[in-house]
Amino acid sequence: MKNISGIKFIDARDIQTTSLKVTEKIQSKYLLQFIKNNLANQELFITTNSYFYYTFLESTSTYEIIIFNHQDSFNIILEPFLFETLYKDTNPQGYDIFFTDNYFTVYKNGEFLLLKQITDVSQEDIEIYVSQTYHMDINNVTYIDKTGLGQLKEKH
């Protein structure tokens, strides 16, 4: 976690991700308990300092879940969510991949969809994986290096 101007950035290495395959979208009133039960089954336990973020991908009937622990719930930004700032004053269309040395994210029409951690994977491999696994036709792929991440953090 890094702190720039009062905002706490949660590094992607401090985030856990998992996918939950379902037969249909879970009703919102049952979703929290469903996620907690499935995380516990995977030995990913939620504590009082745990937070999670999820998206539902209709193309694969999958919940993509991000879990992280932090003492404070205010002024937190997950590092992979920084890429939303790249869409400011634009009208994005389609699927975009942003990748670093440690992870990649997929956005659809400027909205965050998923995060996957990676090690030593090529851009082409990421594109093939996303296309085949999630049935997405990728429009743009952008590599963000450490300097680029630092610049995005400074904008907050």
matplotlib code that plots the C-alpha trace (Angstrom):
import matplotlib.pyplot as plt

x = [0.0, 1.3, 0.0, 0.0, -1.8, -4.1, -5.2, -4.2, -3.4, -3.7, -1.0, -2.2, 0.2, -1.9, -5.1, -6.5, -8.8, -11.1, -13.8, -17.1, -19.0, -22.8, -25.7, -27.5, -27.0, -27.7, -30.4, -28.9, -30.4, -28.6, -25.4, -23.3, -23.9, -23.3, -19.9, -18.9, -19.7, -17.8, -14.8, -14.7, -14.9, -11.8, -10.1, -10.3, -11.8, -13.3, -12.5, -13.6, -10.8, -11.7, -13.3, -14.3, -15.4, -17.2, -18.5, -20.8, -19.8, -22.9, -20.9, -19.5, -22.0, -19.0, -18.6, -15.1, -14.2, -11.4, -10.5, -8.2, -7.6, -7.2, -7.7, -9.4, -12.3, -11.8, -9.8, -8.7, -8.1, -7.1, -4.2, -5.9, -8.8, -6.5, -7.0, -10.4, -8.7, -7.5, -11.1, -11.7, -13.3, -13.7, -16.5, -14.9, -16.5, -15.6, -13.2, -9.8, -7.0, -4.5, -1.5, 1.5, 4.3, 2.1, -1.5, -4.0, -7.4, -10.3, -12.6, -15.8, -16.9, -14.7, -16.0, -13.9, -14.8, -12.0, -8.5, -6.1, -2.6, 0.1, 3.8, 5.9, 3.0, 3.1, 0.5, -0.6, -1.1, -3.3, -5.4, -5.9, -6.7, -9.3, -10.8, -11.2, -12.0, -14.4, -15.6, -14.5, -13.3, -10.5, -10.3, -7.2, -4.3, -2.1, 1.0, 1.5, 5.0, 6.0, 6.5, 3.0, 1.4, 3.2, 1.9, -1.7, -1.3, -0.1, -3.3, -5.3]
y = [0.0, 3.4, 6.8, 9.8, 13.0, 11.2, 8.4, 4.9, 2.8, -0.9, -2.6, -5.4, -7.8, -7.3, -8.3, -11.8, -12.8, -15.7, -16.6, -18.3, -20.1, -20.1, -21.3, -18.0, -14.6, -14.7, -12.5, -9.5, -10.4, -13.8, -12.6, -11.6, -14.9, -16.8, -15.1, -15.5, -19.2, -19.8, -17.8, -19.9, -23.1, -21.8, -21.0, -17.3, -16.0, -12.6, -10.8, -7.5, -5.9, -7.6, -5.9, -7.4, -6.1, -8.3, -8.1, -10.5, -11.5, -12.6, -14.1, -16.8, -16.7, -16.0, -13.7, -12.2, -11.3, -9.2, -9.5, -7.3, -6.4, -3.0, -1.3, 1.8, 2.0, 5.6, 7.0, 3.7, 3.0, -0.4, 0.1, -1.7, 0.8, 3.7, 2.9, 4.4, 7.8, 7.1, 7.3, 10.8, 13.0, 10.1, 7.9, 4.4, 1.6, -2.1, -4.1, -2.8, -4.6, -2.8, -4.9, -4.4, -6.8, -8.2, -8.2, -7.3, -5.7, -5.7, -2.8, -2.7, 0.7, 2.3, 0.2, -2.2, -5.9, -8.1, -8.4, -11.3, -11.6, -12.7, -13.5, -13.4, -13.6, -12.0, -9.5, -12.0, -14.7, -12.3, -11.4, -15.1, -16.0, -13.2, -13.9, -17.7, -17.7, -14.7, -14.6, -11.0, -9.3, -7.0, -3.5, -2.1, -3.5, -1.1, -1.9, 0.3, 0.4, 1.4, 5.0, 5.1, 3.7, 6.4, 9.1, 7.8, 7.8, 11.4, 12.5, 11.5]
z = [0.0, -0.9, 0.3, -2.0, -0.9, 1.6, -0.8, 0.1, -3.0, -2.6, -4.6, -6.9, -5.1, -1.9, -3.7, -4.1, -7.0, -7.6, -10.0, -9.1, -11.9, -11.5, -13.6, -13.3, -11.8, -8.0, -6.6, -4.8, -1.4, -1.5, -3.1, -0.1, 1.7, -1.5, -2.0, 1.6, 1.6, -1.7, -0.5, 2.7, 0.6, -1.2, 2.1, 1.4, 4.6, 5.1, 8.3, 9.8, 7.8, 4.6, 1.6, -1.7, -5.0, -7.6, -11.1, -12.9, -16.4, -18.3, -21.2, -18.9, -15.9, -13.7, -10.7, -10.7, -7.1, -5.7, -2.0, 0.0, 3.7, 5.0, 8.4, 7.0, 4.6, 3.5, 0.6, -0.7, -4.4, -5.7, -8.1, -11.0, -10.8, -11.7, -15.3, -15.2, -15.2, -18.7, -19.9, -18.7, -21.4, -23.8, -24.9, -24.8, -26.8, -26.6, -24.5, -23.4, -21.7, -19.5, -18.3, -16.1, -15.1, -12.4, -13.6, -16.3, -16.2, -18.6, -19.1, -21.2, -22.4, -19.7, -16.8, -14.8, -15.5, -14.2, -12.8, -13.1, -11.7, -14.1, -14.2, -17.3, -19.8, -23.3, -24.6, -27.2, -24.5, -22.5, -25.5, -26.4, -22.8, -22.5, -25.9, -25.4, -21.7, -21.5, -25.1, -25.6, -28.7, -27.6, -29.1, -27.4, -25.4, -23.4, -21.4, -18.3, -16.8, -13.3, -14.4, -16.0, -12.8, -10.8, -13.1, -12.7, -8.9, -8.9, -10.7, -7.7]

ax = plt.figure().add_subplot(projection="3d")
ax.plot(x, y, z, "-o")
ax.set_aspect("equal")
plt.show()
